[in-house]
Amino acid sequence: MSREKTSLIPRREWKFESVEDRLAMSAHPLARGFELPGDDAIAELATSLAQSTSSGRNWTDVSTARRDFGLSGSGQTVAVIDSGIAYDHVALGGGLGAAYRVVGGWDFAENDANPYDDGPAGYHGTHVAGIVGAADPRYAGVAPGADLVGLRVFDDQGNSSFEWVNSALQWVHQHRHDFENPITTVNLSLGIDWNSTNLPKWATLEASLKQLADDGIFISVAAGNSFLTYGTTGLSYPAVSPWVTPVSSVDASGNLSRFSQRSDRVLAAPGEKVMSTLPDAFYGGDGVKNDWGAASGTSMAAPYVAGASVLLREAMQDLGYTQITEEQLYQRLYASADLVYDTATRASYHRVNLTNALTSLVGTDDFGGSITDATAAGTLTSQLNISGTIGRVSDKDFFRFTAAQTGTATLTLASTTELAAAWQTTGGTGQISGNTLTLSVVAGQSYVVGVAGGGAHIGKFSVAMSLAATETPSTPTAINWGNVEQSQREGVNLQTGDNWFQISATRTGTFTVESFFAQARGIVDLEIYDAQRRLIGSSSGTGDSERIDFSATAGSTYFVRARGANSDVDFRLTNLVSTSGTTIDVAGTAAGDTMRWSAANRQLVVNGVSYVFAGATNIRVHAGTGTDSITLVGSSAAETVTLRPGTVELVGGGISFAALNVESARVSGSLNDTAVLYDSAGLDNLEASLTSVSLSGSGFRSTVDGFGKVTIYATAGTRDMATLVGSAGSDTLLVSGGVRQLTGGGVTIRTENFQAVQFQAGGGSDAINFSSTAKQSSLGGRGSGGWISTLGYTTEFAEVESVLASIRLGDRLSTDLTALDYLFRRIGVR
């Protein structure tokens, strides 16, 4: 059988990144017939490349598909029938086989299993494959998560035949399920010189194309580049086949390319100056498999549409579609496309708009997107089912239901994809286990529940809700534990399996009830009831403790029901936390409170009780009348800490944290953090090193650890004292009036107005830098120690290696000139 020769769609233009690339291309066998930039354009290449290459990418809205819909093409394989694929290119996975992006293929020209794009006339298939799925931060393919199959149907001289192409199409049908991810798409950026809206009589691929269409495989085919030759509508072959999607080219402005063949069936996509992958040999070969080049033609537009179909199919699968056909994909892309008017034919054509396609697929949002506009789902009696769509990866769907009875509502989420959905609830106390939410509900009350996409997938979901009514307990006598701020009941003997305790809330906010026991002595479950004995919360784990947090109203009465017998149970009751929007208020008790705040995970521990304030931006702690202490641990963000006697404030990372009436405060930070400490009106003492600073006085102690910049202010005129300790490295102490500033290792400790300062140097080569600020300043020393006195401030130092002093005429020096000369290596007099 004779072979009809076919050729790649003619290439129109190339861009290169440097003069060297252009010269290498000029010497390349493929240079003949290419339009190379002239010498006058070479100087403009570096600055124009970003604008002139791939400038039409945004017409397919690929970035929106990835960002808003979470689509990448994963789970599918695209077969590229072309000149092969240089699968060792870094952006195409670097290899061939199941462990790589190019998972397999066949060379029909050489009849072997190595479809490498290595002929002297090669490059085209590699370029097309990169447009489909290159994984590169600059020139990402349309579907970088898809796998690829290379089917080489061109020999080393660029010749092909319909026999080879037909064999490749049949190969796709036979092997479509052989790989981890099925072949869903075929790209044919090739064609024979033809221009018609009808099939040629010699068309030989129709049976194989129909077979693939029947398989549900989308076939994207270049429309042809010969419009300027024919001057009328029509398509190349096989683009004119009824079983394929023909693809025309548009320029950076979205208008049809002057060379692109066209018909009313086409989908148009970017096809001019598209940057994509090239084989290493294309520029001569340097052993680094990372070559790129820009090309134009409907050959470049077809893989855009192939990739767009992959993303659209992925979205349809995420939404539960099955048995997806090529016609469904084509019609969705065609119906949602933008119309672009062509002056040459005075007709409008369809330009792919992937965002429109995905938006029309997802449809309108089913539910309110916030708690305040939650959609009413009805009354939950015994069973209630709802369904909806997570249409964006950031989508949240909230719905409200009313409990017909007091009891336990169980909500189970099912979805078409792994939505990584996170339950969000308002009202009631719930427990989450995987995709099931168990919620304690009260008859007649409404509850809002939300399902979030989790930032990874879109998909359809359904929530099946059931309600198990709680038997109303009898009214046994309850032991009254009184009003609660925070109290502990230790060693409680639960002799029966049903024990009741009455409590009253002192403030409106969160009420936490905890029990601690050895389960070997008996499991103890907890339930909380309101004053009418309606269940509002429960906890029934299998460990050695139980905890319930519920919303309480100041002055209201509640009942704790402990179910289970155990002779030694400790209870802890805490009613110290109030919430208003994003502001959290935490109260202390009359006893000595111990608190710890971790800015990194927004966790506050109050006398052993842990709370996480994930959405809070303003946390205020009001300690009680006892001797209280607080520890703050900063986050990785730059933070500023201000400490005064009894108060500490930390600001940074989007959070403001303040504590009042604390006697002891300690803050841990990092070198990019800043701390400011203030003394009291009394006599205070400072102990500071380059790693830790502690200021203390009557009834307070303020400490910061690890900060890069610390300033400590003493009240002028008081007899405050400070001790500064150097590090093992080389440190410098600046002395100027009442300012003493110690620096070393990237840390600065600055003190102001301390009357007496002692500096003990450490290892390294340490220095004193003294600047006299008034007449009659005096300094002196012996050996490696000495003193400085100016304006009533005294600085003593020891173990320093050098002193640089700038003094005034009339200032006094030590009378021991020998010792002075030894100590002060250099004295400047002004």
FIVEX-250096 format. One record per residue (C-alpha): residue in one letter; x, y negated, z negated. Coordinates in steps of 0.2 Angstrom, whole numbers, plus 5000, padded with zeros to 4 digits. Example, Ala and Ser with C-alpha at 12.3 -4.5 7.8 and 13.67 -1.06 7.14 Angstrom:
2
A 5062 5022 4961
S 5068 5005 4964
This chain:
830
M 5000 5000 5000
S 5007 4983 5005
R 5010 4970 4991
E 5002 4953 4993
K 5015 4941 4986
T 5009 4929 4973
S 5018 4914 4966
L 5018 4904 4950
I 5007 4888 4950
P 5019 4875 4956
R 5028 4865 4942
R 5027 4846 4944
E 5039 4838 4932
W 5052 4841 4919
K 5059 4830 4905
F 5076 4834 4896
E 5083 4828 4879
S 5100 4823 4885
V 5111 4819 4901
E 5119 4836 4898
D 5102 4845 4899
R 5098 4836 4915
L 5115 4841 4923
A 5113 4859 4917
M 5096 4859 4925
S 5103 4852 4942
A 5115 4867 4943
H 5102 4879 4939
P 5095 4890 4953
L 5077 4884 4949
A 5082 4866 4951
R 5077 4866 4969
G 5060 4859 4972
F 5059 4851 4954
E 5056 4833 4951
L 5071 4828 4941
P 5072 4811 4932
G 5084 4799 4941
D 5099 4791 4934
D 5090 4775 4929
A 5078 4785 4918
I 5091 4794 4908
A 5094 4780 4896
E 5075 4780 4892
L 5073 4799 4889
A 5078 4799 4870
T 5065 4785 4866
S 5051 4790 4877
L 5052 4809 4874
A 5040 4809 4859
Q 5027 4798 4869
S 5029 4807 4886
T 5029 4825 4881
S 5014 4834 4874
S 5004 4818 4873
G 4988 4826 4878
R 4988 4838 4864
N 4975 4829 4853
W 4962 4832 4867
T 4960 4849 4860
D 4959 4843 4842
V 4971 4857 4836
S 4976 4848 4821
T 4958 4846 4815
A 4955 4865 4818
R 4970 4869 4806
R 4967 4856 4793
D 4949 4856 4791
F 4944 4873 4796
G 4959 4883 4791
L 4962 4891 4808
S 4978 4897 4815
G 4973 4912 4826
S 4979 4925 4814
G 4971 4943 4816
Q 4972 4942 4835
T 4984 4946 4849
V 4985 4936 4866
A 4992 4945 4881
V 5002 4933 4892
I 5003 4940 4910
D 5017 4931 4918
S 5036 4931 4920
G 5039 4939 4903
I 5043 4931 4886
A 5060 4927 4879
Y 5054 4935 4863
D 5071 4931 4854
H 5066 4912 4854
V 5065 4907 4835
A 5048 4899 4838
L 5041 4915 4845
G 5047 4926 4831
G 5065 4931 4836
G 5061 4949 4842
L 5050 4962 4849
G 5040 4975 4840
A 5027 4977 4826
A 5038 4967 4814
Y 5039 4952 4825
R 5026 4939 4834
V 5029 4947 4851
V 5022 4964 4846
G 5024 4973 4863
G 5022 4973 4881
W 5028 4980 4898
D 5038 4975 4913
F 5029 4980 4929
A 5043 4974 4940
E 5056 4985 4933
N 5044 4998 4925
D 5050 4998 4907
A 5045 4993 4890
N 5056 4977 4889
P 5046 4962 4895
Y 5060 4949 4893
D 5059 4934 4903
D 5077 4936 4909
G 5077 4934 4928
P 5085 4919 4937
A 5068 4913 4942
G 5062 4916 4924
Y 5056 4903 4911
H 5037 4902 4915
G 5030 4915 4904
T 5040 4909 4889
H 5034 4892 4892
V 5016 4898 4893
A 5018 4909 4877
G 5025 4894 4867
I 5009 4884 4871
V 4998 4898 4865
G 5007 4901 4849
A 5024 4893 4846
A 5028 4891 4827
D 5037 4875 4826
P 5034 4859 4816
R 5037 4848 4831
Y 5029 4858 4845
A 5017 4870 4837
G 5007 4881 4849
V 4988 4880 4848
A 4987 4896 4839
P 5003 4899 4829
G 4996 4913 4819
A 4992 4924 4834
D 5002 4938 4840
L 5008 4940 4858
V 5010 4953 4871
G 5021 4950 4886
L 5017 4958 4902
R 5030 4954 4916
V 5023 4954 4933
F 5037 4944 4942
D 5054 4951 4947
D 5070 4942 4945
Q 5067 4932 4961
G 5050 4926 4956
N 5040 4938 4967
S 5025 4947 4962
S 5010 4957 4968
F 4992 4960 4965
E 4996 4978 4962
W 5007 4973 4947
V 4994 4960 4941
N 4980 4973 4942
S 4991 4986 4933
A 4994 4973 4919
L 4975 4970 4917
Q 4972 4988 4916
W 4986 4990 4903
V 4977 4977 4892
H 4961 4987 4893
Q 4970 5003 4889
H 4980 4996 4874
R 4969 4983 4867
H 4967 4992 4851
D 4985 4998 4849
F 4992 4984 4839
E 4988 4979 4821
N 4978 4964 4828
P 4967 4968 4843
I 4970 4959 4860
T 4956 4947 4862
T 4963 4935 4875
V 4972 4936 4891
N 4981 4921 4899
L 4985 4921 4918
S 4995 4905 4923
L 4997 4912 4940
G 4987 4912 4957
I 4988 4913 4975
D 4986 4898 4987
W 4967 4897 4989
N 4954 4883 4987
S 4936 4889 4987
T 4921 4891 4975
N 4919 4908 4982
L 4929 4924 4981
P 4941 4928 4995
K 4937 4944 5005
W 4954 4951 5000
A 4951 4949 4981
T 4958 4964 4973
L 4957 4961 4954
E 4938 4960 4951
A 4935 4977 4944
S 4949 4975 4931
L 4944 4957 4927
K 4926 4963 4924
Q 4932 4977 4913
L 4941 4965 4902
A 4926 4953 4901
D 4915 4968 4896
D 4928 4972 4883
G 4924 4955 4876
I 4941 4948 4880
F 4943 4930 4885
I 4953 4927 4901
S 4960 4910 4904
V 4966 4906 4922
A 4975 4891 4929
A 4964 4883 4941
G 4978 4879 4954
N 4989 4864 4958
S 4984 4860 4976
F 4970 4847 4975
L 4981 4835 4985
T 4983 4848 4999
Y 4965 4852 5000
G 4957 4836 4994
T 4940 4845 4989
T 4933 4855 4975
G 4938 4873 4974
L 4949 4885 4964
S 4964 4896 4967
Y 4962 4915 4965
P 4960 4923 4953
A 4953 4907 4945
V 4938 4908 4956
S 4933 4925 4949
P 4916 4925 4940
W 4924 4935 4926
V 4937 4922 4920
T 4937 4904 4913
P 4946 4893 4926
V 4956 4879 4918
S 4960 4862 4925
S 4973 4849 4919
V 4971 4832 4911
D 4984 4819 4908
A 4988 4810 4892
S 4973 4798 4894
G 4961 4813 4896
N 4958 4811 4915
L 4960 4825 4928
S 4978 4827 4934
R 4979 4821 4952
F 4986 4838 4957
S 4973 4849 4948
Q 4961 4859 4957
R 4943 4858 4950
S 4925 4864 4951
D 4910 4862 4940
R 4915 4878 4931
V 4931 4872 4924
L 4937 4868 4907
A 4950 4855 4907
A 4964 4854 4894
P 4981 4845 4893
G 4993 4850 4907
E 5005 4836 4910
K 5022 4835 4902
V 5019 4848 4889
M 5034 4853 4878
S 5036 4871 4875
T 5049 4886 4873
L 5062 4891 4886
P 5074 4906 4887
D 5091 4902 4881
A 5098 4905 4899
F 5088 4891 4906
Y 5100 4878 4902
G 5115 4889 4904
G 5114 4899 4888
D 5123 4894 4871
G 5118 4909 4861
V 5106 4898 4851
K 5088 4903 4855
N 5079 4887 4852
D 5078 4879 4869
W 5063 4868 4874
G 5057 4859 4890
A 5042 4849 4896
A 5032 4855 4911
S 5016 4850 4920
G 5003 4860 4929
T 4987 4870 4927
S 4999 4883 4921
M 5001 4873 4905
A 4983 4869 4903
A 4977 4887 4904
P 4986 4893 4888
Y 4979 4878 4879
V 4961 4885 4882
A 4967 4902 4879
G 4973 4896 4861
A 4957 4886 4859
S 4947 4902 4862
V 4957 4911 4849
L 4954 4898 4836
L 4935 4897 4840
R 4934 4916 4839
E 4943 4916 4822
A 4930 4904 4816
M 4915 4914 4823
Q 4923 4930 4814
D 4924 4920 4798
L 4906 4915 4799
G 4901 4933 4802
Y 4899 4935 4821
T 4902 4952 4828
Q 4903 4958 4846
I 4909 4941 4852
T 4910 4940 4871
E 4920 4929 4883
E 4903 4921 4889
Q 4899 4916 4871
L 4916 4908 4869
Y 4915 4899 4886
Q 4898 4893 4884
R 4902 4886 4866
L 4918 4877 4873
Y 4908 4871 4889
A 4893 4864 4880
S 4903 4855 4867
A 4916 4848 4879
D 4918 4829 4883
L 4913 4824 4901
V 4927 4815 4911
Y 4923 4807 4927
D 4934 4810 4942
T 4934 4796 4955
A 4942 4807 4968
T 4927 4819 4969
R 4914 4807 4961
A 4909 4820 4948
S 4911 4824 4930
Y 4920 4838 4922
H 4921 4847 4905
R 4936 4843 4895
V 4939 4854 4879
N 4934 4846 4863
L 4938 4859 4850
T 4932 4849 4835
N 4915 4847 4843
A 4915 4866 4847
L 4919 4870 4829
T 4907 4857 4822
S 4892 4864 4832
L 4897 4881 4827
V 4897 4878 4809
G 4881 4867 4809
T 4875 4855 4796
D 4880 4857 4777
D 4867 4868 4768
F 4869 4861 4751
G 4874 4845 4742
G 4892 4842 4741
S 4893 4836 4723
I 4885 4839 4706
T 4874 4824 4707
D 4866 4829 4724
A 4865 4847 4721
T 4851 4856 4731
A 4836 4863 4722
A 4836 4882 4724
G 4820 4885 4714
T 4816 4894 4697
L 4825 4910 4692
T 4813 4922 4685
S 4821 4939 4688
Q 4829 4938 4705
L 4833 4924 4717
N 4844 4924 4732
I 4852 4909 4742
S 4864 4908 4756
G 4875 4895 4764
T 4890 4890 4774
I 4907 4884 4768
G 4910 4874 4784
R 4926 4866 4780
V 4940 4873 4769
S 4937 4858 4757
D 4919 4861 4757
K 4909 4863 4740
D 4891 4868 4740
F 4881 4864 4724
F 4864 4871 4720
R 4852 4869 4705
F 4841 4882 4698
T 4829 4882 4683
A 4829 4897 4670
A 4812 4904 4668
Q 4817 4913 4652
T 4831 4912 4639
G 4844 4925 4642
T 4859 4929 4653
A 4860 4924 4672
T 4871 4935 4683
L 4877 4927 4699
T 4886 4937 4712
L 4894 4929 4727
A 4896 4939 4743
S 4905 4931 4759
T 4910 4935 4776
T 4928 4931 4773
E 4939 4930 4757
L 4934 4912 4753
A 4944 4911 4737
A 4928 4903 4731
A 4929 4895 4714
W 4914 4895 4703
Q 4910 4878 4696
T 4896 4876 4683
T 4888 4862 4673
G 4877 4867 4658
G 4877 4883 4649
T 4892 4894 4644
G 4898 4906 4657
Q 4911 4919 4661
I 4919 4922 4678
S 4925 4939 4683
G 4930 4939 4701
N 4915 4934 4712
T 4903 4937 4697
L 4898 4923 4686
T 4888 4927 4670
L 4879 4912 4662
S 4870 4910 4646
V 4854 4900 4650
V 4839 4893 4640
A 4821 4894 4646
G 4815 4878 4655
Q 4833 4871 4657
S 4841 4868 4674
Y 4859 4873 4679
V 4870 4867 4693
V 4882 4880 4700
G 4894 4876 4714
V 4904 4887 4727
A 4921 4880 4733
G 4930 4885 4749
G 4947 4886 4740
G 4956 4877 4754
A 4960 4893 4764
H 4944 4899 4774
I 4927 4894 4781
G 4913 4907 4780
K 4895 4912 4776
F 4891 4916 4758
S 4876 4922 4748
V 4873 4922 4730
A 4862 4935 4722
M 4855 4929 4705
S 4847 4940 4692
L 4841 4935 4674
A 4840 4947 4659
A 4829 4939 4646
T 4836 4939 4628
E 4826 4947 4615
T 4821 4933 4602
P 4830 4938 4586
S 4821 4938 4569
T 4824 4924 4557
P 4836 4931 4544
T 4843 4921 4531
A 4859 4911 4537
I 4874 4907 4526
N 4876 4888 4527
W 4894 4883 4532
G 4889 4864 4532
N 4895 4850 4543
V 4910 4854 4554
E 4924 4843 4560
Q 4937 4858 4559
S 4936 4871 4546
Q 4942 4889 4543
R 4933 4903 4535
E 4946 4917 4531
G 4943 4935 4526
V 4924 4935 4529
N 4917 4952 4525
L 4904 4957 4538
Q 4896 4971 4529
T 4881 4973 4542
G 4881 4973 4560
D 4870 4957 4561
N 4877 4941 4551
W 4870 4923 4553
F 4879 4907 4548
Q 4872 4889 4549
I 4883 4875 4555
S 4880 4856 4559
A 4889 4846 4572
T 4897 4830 4566
R 4900 4822 4583
T 4893 4824 4601
G 4904 4834 4612
T 4912 4851 4613
F 4910 4863 4598
T 4922 4878 4598
V 4918 4893 4587
E 4932 4907 4586
S 4933 4923 4577
F 4949 4933 4574
F 4950 4951 4568
A 4958 4968 4570
Q 4947 4977 4582
A 4952 4994 4575
R 4941 4989 4560
G 4926 4985 4571
I 4922 4975 4586
V 4914 4958 4582
D 4904 4949 4596
L 4898 4931 4594
E 4882 4922 4599
I 4877 4904 4597
Y 4859 4898 4595
D 4851 4881 4594
A 4840 4875 4580
Q 4825 4884 4588
R 4835 4901 4588
R 4837 4900 4607
L 4853 4908 4614
I 4865 4895 4621
G 4881 4904 4622
S 4889 4921 4619
S 4906 4930 4619
S 4909 4949 4620
G 4926 4954 4624
T 4937 4969 4620
G 4952 4961 4611
D 4955 4954 4594
S 4946 4938 4595
E 4931 4929 4603
R 4928 4911 4607
I 4913 4901 4612
D 4913 4882 4618
F 4896 4874 4619
S 4890 4856 4620
A 4884 4850 4604
T 4874 4834 4598
A 4879 4825 4582
G 4868 4829 4568
S 4861 4845 4576
T 4860 4862 4568
Y 4866 4878 4576
F 4868 4896 4571
V 4882 4907 4573
R 4877 4926 4575
A 4891 4938 4572
R 4886 4955 4579
G 4897 4970 4572
A 4903 4976 4555
N 4921 4971 4550
S 4928 4969 4533
D 4941 4955 4537
V 4936 4942 4550
D 4943 4924 4551
F 4932 4911 4558
R 4938 4894 4565
L 4926 4880 4569
T 4931 4865 4578
N 4921 4849 4583
L 4934 4837 4588
V 4933 4834 4607
S 4921 4822 4616
T 4920 4819 4635
S 4913 4805 4644
G 4917 4806 4663
T 4936 4808 4665
T 4939 4801 4647
I 4942 4813 4633
D 4942 4808 4615
V 4950 4819 4602
A 4948 4816 4583
G 4958 4821 4569
T 4953 4827 4552
A 4957 4821 4534
A 4970 4834 4532
G 4987 4834 4541
D 4984 4838 4559
T 4997 4845 4572
M 4994 4842 4590
R 5004 4846 4606
W 5001 4839 4624
S 5008 4846 4639
A 5006 4834 4654
A 5011 4847 4667
N 4996 4858 4664
R 4985 4845 4655
Q 4984 4856 4640
L 4981 4849 4622
V 4982 4860 4607
V 4973 4853 4591
N 4978 4862 4575
G 4980 4878 4585
V 4964 4876 4596
S 4969 4874 4615
Y 4959 4864 4627
V 4963 4861 4646
F 4957 4844 4653
A 4959 4848 4672
G 4949 4833 4678
A 4953 4820 4665
T 4963 4804 4668
N 4962 4796 4651
I 4965 4806 4635
R 4964 4797 4618
V 4968 4805 4601
H 4962 4797 4585
A 4971 4806 4571
G 4964 4806 4554
T 4970 4800 4537
G 4982 4814 4533
T 5000 4815 4538
D 4999 4819 4557
S 5012 4824 4570
I 5011 4826 4589
T 5022 4833 4602
L 5021 4827 4620
V 5030 4836 4634
G 5031 4827 4651
S 5028 4833 4668
S 5039 4832 4684
A 5031 4815 4688
A 5040 4799 4683
E 5032 4794 4666
T 5034 4779 4654
V 5032 4782 4635
T 5029 4768 4622
L 5030 4772 4604
R 5026 4761 4589
P 5024 4766 4571
G 5009 4777 4571
T 5005 4776 4590
V 5012 4784 4606
E 5007 4781 4624
L 5012 4791 4639
V 5007 4785 4657
G 5012 4794 4673
G 5006 4807 4685
G 4989 4800 4686
I 4986 4802 4667
S 4985 4790 4653
F 4988 4798 4636
A 4987 4788 4619
A 4988 4794 4601
L 4984 4783 4586
N 4987 4785 4568
V 5001 4798 4570
E 5015 4798 4557
S 5027 4808 4568
A 5028 4808 4587
R 5040 4817 4598
V 5041 4816 4617
S 5051 4827 4629
G 5055 4819 4646
S 5068 4819 4660
L 5081 4807 4668
N 5068 4799 4678
D 5057 4794 4663
T 5058 4778 4653
A 5054 4776 4634
V 5052 4760 4624
L 5052 4761 4604
Y 5047 4748 4592
D 5052 4747 4574
S 5041 4742 4559
A 5042 4726 4549
G 5051 4735 4535
L 5069 4743 4534
D 5071 4755 4548
N 5085 4767 4554
L 5090 4773 4571
E 5099 4789 4576
A 5103 4790 4594
S 5113 4800 4606
L 5112 4802 4625
T 5100 4816 4623
S 5089 4812 4608
V 5084 4796 4600
S 5075 4795 4584
L 5068 4779 4575
S 5061 4781 4557
G 5055 4770 4543
S 5042 4770 4530
G 5028 4782 4535
F 5034 4785 4553
R 5046 4794 4564
S 5047 4791 4583
T 5058 4803 4593
V 5061 4805 4612
D 5072 4818 4620
G 5080 4819 4637
F 5075 4802 4644
G 5085 4793 4657
K 5082 4776 4650
V 5077 4771 4632
T 5076 4754 4624
I 5074 4752 4605
Y 5068 4735 4598
A 5071 4730 4580
T 5063 4715 4572
A 5075 4701 4571
G 5081 4696 4554
T 5078 4713 4546
R 5092 4724 4540
D 5089 4738 4552
M 5103 4750 4555
A 5108 4761 4569
T 5120 4775 4572
L 5125 4779 4590
V 5134 4795 4595
G 5143 4797 4611
S 5143 4813 4622
A 5157 4825 4627
G 5160 4814 4643
S 5166 4797 4646
D 5154 4784 4638
T 5153 4765 4637
L 5146 4754 4623
L 5142 4736 4628
V 5141 4724 4614
S 5134 4707 4616
G 5126 4698 4602
G 5112 4709 4595
V 5112 4720 4610
R 5122 4736 4610
Q 5120 4747 4625
L 5127 4765 4627
T 5128 4773 4644
G 5135 4789 4650
G 5129 4804 4661
G 5116 4794 4670
V 5107 4789 4653
T 5106 4772 4646
I 5102 4769 4627
R 5099 4750 4623
T 5096 4743 4606
E 5091 4725 4602
N 5092 4716 4585
F 5099 4730 4574
Q 5110 4721 4561
A 5122 4735 4558
V 5127 4748 4571
Q 5139 4762 4570
F 5146 4770 4586
Q 5155 4787 4585
A 5162 4791 4602
G 5163 4809 4608
G 5175 4817 4620
G 5181 4810 4637
S 5188 4792 4639
D 5176 4781 4629
A 5176 4762 4630
I 5170 4746 4621
N 5164 4732 4632
F 5163 4716 4620
S 5157 4699 4626
S 5157 4685 4613
T 5141 4675 4613
A 5146 4662 4600
K 5161 4654 4592
Q 5168 4662 4576
S 5165 4679 4583
S 5178 4691 4575
L 5185 4708 4580
G 5198 4719 4573
G 5204 4737 4572
R 5217 4750 4569
G 5221 4766 4578
S 5205 4771 4588
G 5193 4762 4577
G 5187 4745 4574
W 5174 4732 4571
I 5165 4717 4580
S 5155 4704 4571
T 5145 4690 4580
L 5130 4680 4576
G 5127 4690 4560
Y 5127 4707 4569
T 5141 4720 4565
T 5146 4734 4576
E 5158 4747 4569
F 5166 4760 4581
A 5178 4775 4580
E 5187 4787 4592
V 5187 4775 4607
E 5201 4775 4620
S 5200 4757 4625
V 5191 4740 4622
L 5188 4726 4635
A 5185 4710 4625
S 5179 4693 4632
I 5181 4681 4618
R 5180 4662 4616
L 5193 4650 4609
G 5191 4649 4591
D 5186 4667 4589
R 5195 4676 4575
L 5206 4691 4579
S 5213 4704 4567
T 5228 4699 4557
D 5236 4716 4561
L 5242 4711 4578
T 5251 4728 4580
A 5235 4737 4577
L 5225 4725 4588
D 5237 4727 4602
Y 5236 4746 4601
L 5218 4746 4601
F 5213 4732 4613
R 5222 4737 4629
R 5216 4721 4637
I 5209 4705 4629
G 5202 4692 4641
V 5201 4674 4633
R 5189 4661 4641
